[in-house]
Amino acid sequence: MPNNSFNLKAPRIEVVDALRGFAIMSIMLLHNIEHFDYYFFPEFFPDWLKALDKIIWDTLFFLFGGKSYAIFALLFGFSFYIQNNNQEQKGKDFRVRFFWRLILLFGFGFVNTLFY
């Protein structure tokens, strides 16, 4: 007889996963443009091509830049809410684990600032 204990978990919210993937993808694409200097123009480029590229650059950052960070931050907080709610339903205190995760995130952020 198969073990069906994995079916007792709450289902994943697929929209949240899709939005998180969209946010991470657009943040990574914009960071690639910024950090790998894809905005450099050779001197012989015509002015109309530079103007067109600037329009595309500004449009991409307008459409994806701030919105991606906002969506990612919102979903980050939502994930902590889900974890906290699940632990409350089990009768466990989530504060220590939440604090530990924030310390880990601070550590990752600190290491990231050492590189950039």
Sequence and secondary structure as in RCSB ss.txt:
>XXXX:A:sequence
MPNNSFNLKAPRIEVVDALRGFAIMSIMLLHNIEHFDYYFFPEFFPDWLKALDKIIWDTLFFLFGGKSYAIFALL
FGFSFYIQNNNQEQKGKDFRVRFFWRLILLFGFGFVNTLFY
>XXXX:A:secstr
    GGGGS    HHHHHHHHHHHHHHHHHHHHHHTTTT   TTS HHHHHHHHHHHHHHIIIIIHHHHHHHHHH
HHHHHHHHHHHHHHTT   HHHHHHHHHHHHHHHHHHHHH 
